Amino acid sequence: MSASVKDILNKKGSKIYSVNVGDTVFHALEVMADKNIGCLVVFDNDKIVGTFSERDYARKVILRGKSSKETKVGELMNRDVLYVTPNDTVEDCMALMIAKKTRHLLVMDNHKLAGLISIGDVVAQVISDHKFAIKELEKYITGDFGSTT
Ligand SMILES: NC(=O)c1ccc[n+]([C@@H]2O[C@H](COP(=O)([O-])OP(=O)(O)OC[C@H]3O[C@@H](n4cnc5c(N)ncnc54)[C@H](O)[C@@H]3O)[C@@H](O)[C@H]2O)c1
C-alpha cells in the first residue's frame, strides 16, 4: 500500500514556520537560514495568504531591482497556495509537485493547517518504502523470516 502524507508527518512532525505578510524579505531569509528550510507560510493575521520560498527570493528580488530590506514578503509571495490532506498518497504529492512546479505543499486536515511537506520529505518516504519492500522480498526469496523462538 502506498504511503500517505500522514506517514510523512508522523516522522517529521506538524511544526510550521511562518512569517507575516508585512515582514521584510530580509527577515524571511533570516528565518529560513536559521531553521535551515526553503519555504515559509505567509499569514495575514490568522489567515494563510501565501508561501514564500528561496526560489521566490532568487527570481523576484535582485532580478527586479528590489532590496530585501525594503521589500515586504506580501509583495513577492506566491499566492497560489497548494494543499494536500493527510490521506493523500506520496504519488498524489509527486504528481501535484510536478504539475505545479513546486517543492512544498501545505497539509490541511479538516480546514486546519496540519503541516508542510517538501520534495525532500516525499523522496525520503519513497526511498524508505523501497528499502522496506526490498527487505521483505529478500526475506521471501531466502526464506529467512527470522527466529520464531
Ligand atoms: N532525510 C530526510 O528525511 C530529508 C527530508 C527532507 C529534506 N531533506 C534534505 O534537505 C534538503 C532540502 O530539502 P527540500 O528541498 O526538500 O526543502 P526544504 O529545505 O524546504 O525542507 C527541509 C525540511 O524542512 C521542512 N520545512 C521546510 N519548510 C518548512 C516550514 N515552513 N515549516 C516547517 N517545516 C518546513 C521540510 O518539510 C523538510 O523536512 C535536501 O538536501 C533534502 O535532501 C532530507
The ligand as an ORCA input file, in Angstrom:
! r2SCAN-3c Opt
* xyz 0 1
  N      16.472     12.907      5.136
  C      15.269     13.408      5.069
  O      14.332     12.800      5.540
  C      15.068     14.720      4.372
  C      13.787     15.269      4.309
  C      13.611     16.495      3.657
  C      14.699     17.154      3.102
  N      15.943     16.608      3.190
  C      17.100     17.277      2.570
  O      17.071     18.679      2.867
  C      17.487     19.421      1.716
  C      16.471     20.430      1.282
  O      15.183     19.877      1.307
  P      13.974     20.282      0.398
  O      14.436     20.783     -0.915
  O      13.023     19.146      0.424
  O      13.257     21.532      1.112
  P      13.464     22.354      2.441
  O      14.887     22.772      2.667
  O      12.471     23.460      2.356
  O      12.978     21.355      3.573
  C      13.825     20.737      4.519
  C      12.933     20.199      5.644
  O      12.319     21.316      6.317
  C      10.883     21.175      6.278
  N      10.302     22.513      6.081
  C      10.528     23.371      5.040
  N       9.833     24.500      5.207
  C       9.150     24.355      6.364
  C       8.242     25.205      7.079
  N       7.916     26.431      6.650
  N       7.697     24.736      8.216
  C       8.019     23.502      8.688
  N       8.872     22.650      8.063
  C       9.430     23.092      6.913
  C      10.578     20.259      5.109
  O       9.327     19.644      5.281
  C      11.768     19.311      5.163
  O      11.546     18.311      6.117
  C      17.759     18.417      0.641
  O      19.124     18.184      0.608
  C      16.997     17.188      1.076
  O      17.575     16.006      0.574
  C      16.143     15.394      3.818
*
